[in-house]
Amino acid sequence: MDQASKEAWQWVESTEAGAITIDHIQTSYRLKVATFKPGKCNCVNPTSLITSLGIDTTTQQDAQEFSKLFLNLLEDKLSLQTDTTVSTMVYDQFRGEYEYESSSPSAFYELDLSLGSKSDVTLDECLAEFLHEEKLEGTDQYFCENCSSKQNATRSIRLRHLPAMLNIQLLRFVFDRKTGLKKKVSSMVHFPFVVEMSNYVETQGVAPSSLTYDLSAVLIHRGPSAYSGHYIAHIKDPVTGTWYKFNDEVVQKIEGTNFKLGIEEDLEDSKKGRAGAKVTKGSHGSSNAYMLVYSRRDAAKPESVPACSTTPSLSDPCSVLPPWVQTTIFNENENFEAWTRDTASRKVQFEKMRYQRYRDRVERLEFETFMDIG
């Protein structure tokens, strides 16, 4: 667990200005994340977190929109706190800046990269397209406020600062002018395990190693439509380097040293009549990759978190979690174990009843057969 995460766990809302109750966004999120380690359930119900964001749980939401909504609302709430390590946490961890030719700084939490019209692209090509210089001429001339007239101009984006966690959104869903609807772009995207961002950032005094990023998570969208489908996340354990596949409540460890998105890529490619991605060494290719997360190599490395005991105690190795979190998780574990015991008991009773009904039917059949013979 990195330093920022430790500070987030130890922060007690009720002692801060603009106190936030347990029903609010960041409290709900911390509780849900904390439950993964010491909790007894093999999955966590995110309903309370979704509800705290004001999102309808019965409607499918876009992952990119959720990411923006969550970070923006979280930053608004945390900005009210007096502790600067808390109030600037989202800014420090996720926010970067890019600059237009007009030198107007603009914050970003993700880089939205267009895939263009090519059927096969690389991440480098997408980044180059994002940063390319656009000429504003003819009917697209730029209106100059200083001279009060339209002038030929150029417009481009310049990256000035990159965050520790670089979130890259691949714009798979675009508006189709012919149909008036959104459609999914199924271009094959090749992305590396390691990307050197110093080639794209215009800044001085930064050592090359500080802009080296390692792939840490990939989100894919399965399905041909922009209005439906299924999301699957692939996340790397920052401590062990092991990759895991998160498919709703099913979590699978990806065996071997080579990262793979799974056979669903090849299955969908075969349906479309094209061969699977030809992966070069040190990279991967996907026609469904929707979000890429890279972590800066020089960022503080997280520490492994020991398992908690079954009772809430500050002497427990899990004391990195606040006492109220430990108590809440302990109570949830107790309720879960009680539910498990009750379910098992009901199952046993059901099996006994079913067996007894079977015995009754057999005895009746034997009696009727005996009577017929008699």
Protein Blocks (a to p, Z undefined) as FASTA:
>chain_A
ZZklmmmmmpcfklpghiacfkbmklmmmmmmmmmmmpmbfbdcfklmmmmnopafkbcc
dfklmmmmmmmmmmmmmmmpmblklmmmmmmmmpccdddfkopacddfbdcddebjbfbd
cfklmmmmmmpccddehjlpccdfklopacddddddddfbdcfbdcddddfbccdfknop
acddfbdcdddfbdcfklmpccehiafklmcccdfbdcddedjbfkbccdddddddfkno
pacddehjbccddedjbdcebjklmmmmmmnopacddddehiacdfkbfbdcdddfkbcc
ddddddddfbdcfkbmklmpcfklmmmmmmmmmmmmmmmmmmmmmmmmmmmmmmmmmmmm
mmmmmmmmmmmmZZ
